[in-house]
C-alpha cells in the first residue's frame, strides 16, 4: 500500500528530513552494530560519548562557533531558558537588571519570567499588536543592565529580526528556537544563544545553549543545579542524563544540513520558499492579508488572514479543511491569534511550498 503523502507545515515539532527518519528507523534496534538502540544506551558509554561529541562538533562547524564558547545540550525547552537565562546571567552586574525587547508572545513570556529574579526593563513602549519591531532609535537601553534579550523569530505572530540588535557593549542574548540554522549567524556578537531543536534541527527534547565562557560562574544561589550553565559545561552536558535520543536525531539533522550546503544554502532556500508565499499574499488584492510589517515578516512562519484584514473565520475554516483534503496539515494559526500560519522550516521543501502556493491560488480563484 502506498504510504499517505502528508505535507507538514507545523510550527513545531515540525517536519524532519526523510533521510534522517529512514536512518533512525534503520538503526532503531541496532545502532551502528552495537546490538542495542540509542534509546537504551547508557549516556556514560563510549558510543553515546561519540554521538554527543559529533553533534557538538557539527554545530561548531556549521555556525563557526569560536573556541571561547561552550555548547550545551539541555532539557526544559525554550520555556526552561526563560528561567535559566536570568538565573545564570542577571547577576553579572550588581543591580541585577536586564533589558528586554518584546516583539511577540515568547519574548513577553520570557520577560515576565525574568521579573522573578531581578529588574526587567522593556526598552520600548508597549506595542498595541505584535506586527512590527520598534525602531532601534526608540529603544531606551540601560548601560548598567546585565544583558539585552530578544527573540529572533516569534512563531505565533510571524515576526522575525533581519538584523542583530546593537546592545551598546551590553551582553546580547537571543532566543533563536525557531530560526536556528535557517540563516548564517555571527555567534561572536552574542553572549548567549539558545534554541529548542524541534523546528529546524531535530525533534523535541533537547535545547542547545551556546554561551561565552566568561559569562559562566555568575548564577544566582537559587539557580537549580541542572540549570546552572557552569555545572553543565564542567560535565559536558552530562551532569544528569541528557535527552540522548533527541541529541542523536539532532546529529543526523546537522549532517543533513552540512551535506545540503550548510546555513547559507538553508538561508537561500528559506528566502525562496517564503517569497513564494508572500508574493501570493501581495498579489491577492487583500483576499490574503498578512498583518506583519514588510520589514520584519518571518521566513519561518508566514501568518495571514483570509477574506479580509481581520479574517473571515468561515473562509479560514474552509481553507484549512481544503488543505487537509490535499494532505496539508497544521496550517491553522496559533489559538491566541487565529488565521492561518504556514511554517517553512529547513526540512520543508520547495515542492512542499509549491503545493501550498498552488492551493492558495486555487482557493483565491474559487472564493474571491
C-alpha positions in Angstrom: 0.0 0.0 0.0 1.3 3.4 -1.0 2.1 5.5 2.1 -0.1 8.6 2.6 1.6 11.8 1.3 1.4 14.4 4.1 2.8 17.9 3.9 3.6 19.1 7.4 3.5 22.9 7.9 3.5 22.6 11.7 5.1 25.2 13.8 7.0 22.7 16.0 7.6 19.9 16.4 8.0 20.1 12.7 9.0 18.2 9.6 12.2 16.2 9.7 14.3 15.3 6.6 13.0 11.9 5.3 16.6 10.7 5.1 17.0 11.3 8.8 13.8 9.4 9.7 14.9 6.5 7.5 18.3 6.3 9.1 16.7 6.4 12.6 14.3 3.6 11.5 17.2 1.5 10.2 19.2 2.0 13.5 16.3 1.8 15.9 17.0 -1.7 17.1 20.7 -1.9 16.5 22.8 1.3 16.4 26.0 1.1 14.5 26.3 -2.7 15.1 26.5 -2.4 18.9 23.4 -4.6 19.3 21.2 -2.1 21.2 19.2 1.0 20.4 20.3 4.6 21.3 17.0 4.6 23.3 18.5 2.1 25.7 22.2 3.2 25.6 24.0 4.5 28.7 24.8 8.2 28.5 28.1 7.3 30.1 29.0 4.8 27.3 31.7 5.5 24.7 29.2 5.0 21.9 27.0 7.9 23.3 30.0 10.0 24.0 30.9 9.8 20.3 27.3 10.8 19.4 27.5 13.8 21.8 30.9 15.0 20.6 29.9 14.6 17.0 26.8 16.7 17.5 28.8 19.4 19.2 31.5 19.3 16.5 28.9 19.7 13.7 27.3 22.6 15.5 30.6 24.3 15.9 31.4 23.8 12.2 28.0 24.9 10.9 27.9 28.1 13.0 31.6 28.7 13.1 31.4 28.9 16.9 34.5 30.4 18.4 36.6 28.4 20.9 35.7 30.7 23.8 32.1 29.5 23.8 30.6 26.4 25.4 27.9 24.4 23.6 25.4 22.7 26.0 22.6 20.2 25.4 20.0 20.8 28.0 16.3 19.9 28.8 13.3 22.1 29.5 12.8 23.6 26.1 12.8 27.3 25.3 10.5 27.9 28.3 13.1 26.5 30.6 15.6 29.0 29.3 13.1 31.8 30.1 14.2 31.0 33.7 17.7 29.7 33.1 18.9 32.9 31.4 18.2 35.3 34.2 19.2 32.7 36.8 22.6 32.5 35.2 23.2 36.0 33.9 21.1 38.6 35.7 23.8 38.6 38.5 26.5 39.6 36.1 26.2 43.2 37.4 25.3 44.3 40.9 21.9 45.8 40.2 20.5 42.6 38.8 18.7 44.1 35.9 18.1 43.1 32.3 16.8 44.8 29.1 14.1 43.0 27.1 12.9 43.7 23.6 9.3 42.4 23.5 8.0 41.7 20.0 5.7 38.7 20.5 4.3 36.0 22.7 7.6 34.3 23.5 9.7 37.4 24.4 6.8 38.6 26.5 6.7 35.3 28.5 10.5 35.5 28.9 10.3 39.0 30.3 7.6 38.0 32.7 9.6 35.0 34.0 12.8 37.1 34.4 11.0 39.5 36.7 11.1 36.8 39.4 14.9 37.1 39.6 15.6 40.8 39.0 14.5 44.1 37.5 13.3 43.9 33.9 13.2 46.9 31.6 11.3 46.6 28.4 13.3 49.0 26.2 10.5 50.4 24.1 6.8 51.5 24.6 4.4 48.5 24.8 3.2 47.5 21.3 -0.6 47.6 20.6 -0.1 44.5 18.5 2.8 42.3 17.6 3.2 43.2 14.0 6.5 45.2 13.9 9.9 45.7 15.5 10.2 49.1 17.1 13.0 51.2 15.5 16.3 50.9 17.4 16.4 54.7 17.8 13.4 54.4 20.1 15.0 51.9 22.5 15.9 53.0 26.0 18.8 50.7 26.8 20.3 50.7 30.3 24.1 50.6 30.2 24.0 49.0 33.7 21.9 46.0 32.5 23.4 42.6 32.8 22.2 41.6 29.3 19.8 42.6 26.5 17.4 39.9 25.5 15.3 39.4 22.3 13.5 36.6 20.4 14.9 36.4 16.9 11.8 34.9 15.4 8.3 35.0 17.0 6.4 31.9 15.8 2.9 33.0 16.9 2.7 36.3 15.1 5.4 35.7 12.4 7.8 38.5 13.3 11.5 38.0 12.6 14.5 40.2 13.1 16.6 40.5 9.9 19.3 42.4 11.8 21.3 41.9 15.0 20.3 44.5 17.7 23.0 46.9 18.8 23.2 46.2 22.6 25.8 49.0 23.2 28.5 46.8 24.7 26.0 45.0 27.0 25.8 41.2 26.7 23.4 40.2 23.9 21.1 37.2 24.5 18.9 35.6 21.8 16.2 33.0 21.7 16.7 31.5 18.2 14.5 28.5 18.8 12.5 28.9 15.5 15.2 30.2 13.1 18.3 28.4 14.4 20.5 27.3 11.5 18.0 28.7 9.0 20.4 31.5 8.2 24.1 32.4 8.9 24.7 34.0 12.3 27.8 35.7 13.7 28.0 34.0 17.1 30.7 36.3 18.3 28.2 39.2 18.5 26.3 37.3 21.2 26.9 36.4 24.9 24.3 33.6 24.7 22.2 31.9 22.0 19.7 29.2 22.8 17.3 27.1 20.7 14.9 24.3 21.1 15.7 21.7 18.4 12.2 20.8 17.3 11.8 23.3 14.5 14.9 23.4 12.3 17.5 21.0 13.8 15.8 17.9 15.3 13.0 16.6 17.5 11.5 17.8 20.8 13.5 17.1 23.9 16.9 18.9 23.6 17.7 22.6 23.8 21.0 24.0 22.6 22.7 26.7 24.7 25.8 28.5 23.2 27.3 30.6 25.9 30.5 32.6 26.1 32.8 31.2 28.7 33.5 34.4 30.6 29.8 34.6 31.4 29.9 31.4 33.4 30.1 31.3 37.2 27.6 34.1 38.0 24.5 32.0 38.7 22.2 33.2 41.5 22.3 31.0 44.6 18.7 29.8 43.9 19.6 28.5 40.4 18.7 24.8 40.2 21.8 22.8 39.7 20.6 21.3 36.4 20.0 24.8 35.0 23.5 26.0 36.1 25.5 26.6 32.9 28.8 26.2 34.7 27.9 22.8 36.2 26.6 21.6 32.8 29.7 22.9 31.0 32.1 21.2 33.5 30.2 18.0 32.9 30.0 18.2 29.1 26.1 18.3 29.4 26.2 15.0 31.4 25.6 16.3 34.9 22.3 14.4 34.7 21.0 12.0 32.0 20.6 14.2 28.8 17.9 13.7 26.2 20.1 11.1 24.4 17.8 10.1 21.5 17.0 13.8 20.7 20.7 14.5 20.6 21.2 11.5 18.3 18.4 12.8 15.9 20.0 16.3 16.0 23.4 14.9 15.0 21.8 13.4 11.8 19.9 16.6 11.0 23.1 18.6 11.3 24.8 16.1 9.0 21.9 16.7 6.5 22.3 20.5 6.8 26.0 20.1 6.2 25.6 17.9 3.2 22.9 20.2 1.8 25.3 23.1 1.7 25.2 24.5 5.3 23.5 27.6 6.7 24.0 29.7 3.6 22.2 27.0 1.5 19.4 26.8 4.0 19.1 30.6 4.0 18.8 30.8 0.2 16.1 28.1 0.2 14.2 29.8 3.0 14.2 33.1 1.2 12.8 31.4 -1.9 10.1 29.4 0.0 8.8 32.4 2.0 8.9 34.7 -1.0 6.8 32.2 -3.0 4.0 32.5 -0.3 4.4 36.2 0.4 4.2 37.0 -3.3 0.8 35.3 -3.4 -0.4 37.4 -0.4 0.7 40.6 -2.1 -0.9 39.8 -5.4 -4.3 38.7 -3.9 -5.8 42.3 -3.7 -6.5 41.9 0.0 -8.0 38.4 -0.1 -5.0 37.1 1.8 -3.8 39.7 4.4 -0.5 39.5 6.4 -0.7 41.8 9.4 3.1 42.0 9.8 5.2 44.9 8.6 7.1 44.1 5.4 10.5 44.8 7.1 10.1 42.0 9.6 8.0 39.3 8.0 9.2 35.9 9.1 10.8 33.5 6.7 9.9 30.7 9.0 6.3 31.3 10.0 4.1 33.0 7.4 0.9 34.3 9.1 -2.1 35.7 7.3 -5.9 36.1 7.4 -8.3 35.0 4.7 -11.1 37.0 3.2 -10.4 40.4 4.8 -7.9 42.2 7.0 -9.4 40.9 10.3 -10.2 37.5 8.8 -13.3 35.6 7.7 -13.4 32.7 10.1 -15.8 30.7 7.9 -13.5 31.1 4.9 -10.4 30.2 7.1 -12.1 27.1 8.2 -12.8 26.1 4.6 -9.2 26.9 3.7 -7.9 24.6 6.4 -10.4 21.8 5.5 -9.5 22.1 1.8 -5.8 21.9 2.6 -6.3 18.9 4.8 -8.0 17.1 1.9 -4.9 17.7 -0.1 -2.7 16.2 2.6 -1.5 19.6 4.1 -1.6 19.7 7.9 -1.1 22.2 10.7 -2.0 25.3 8.8 -4.3 26.7 11.4 -3.0 29.8 13.1 -2.0 29.8 16.8 -5.0 29.6 19.1 -4.3 33.0 20.5 -4.4 34.9 17.2 -6.4 32.7 14.7 -6.0 32.9 11.0 -3.5 30.8 9.0 0.1 30.0 9.7 2.4 28.2 7.3 5.7 27.2 8.9 8.5 26.7 6.4 11.4 25.3 8.4 14.5 23.9 6.9 13.1 20.4 6.1 10.1 21.8 4.3 11.0 21.5 0.6 10.4 23.8 -2.4 8.0 21.1 -3.7 6.0 21.2 -0.4 5.9 25.0 -0.6 4.9 25.0 -4.3 2.0 22.6 -3.4 0.7 25.1 -0.8 1.2 28.0 -3.2 -0.8 26.2 -5.9 -3.6 25.5 -3.4 -3.7 29.1 -2.3 -4.1 30.3 -5.9 -6.9 27.8 -6.4 -8.7 28.9 -3.2 -8.4 32.5 -4.2 -9.8 31.9 -7.6 -12.7 29.9 -6.2 -13.6 32.3 -3.3 -12.6 35.8 -4.4 
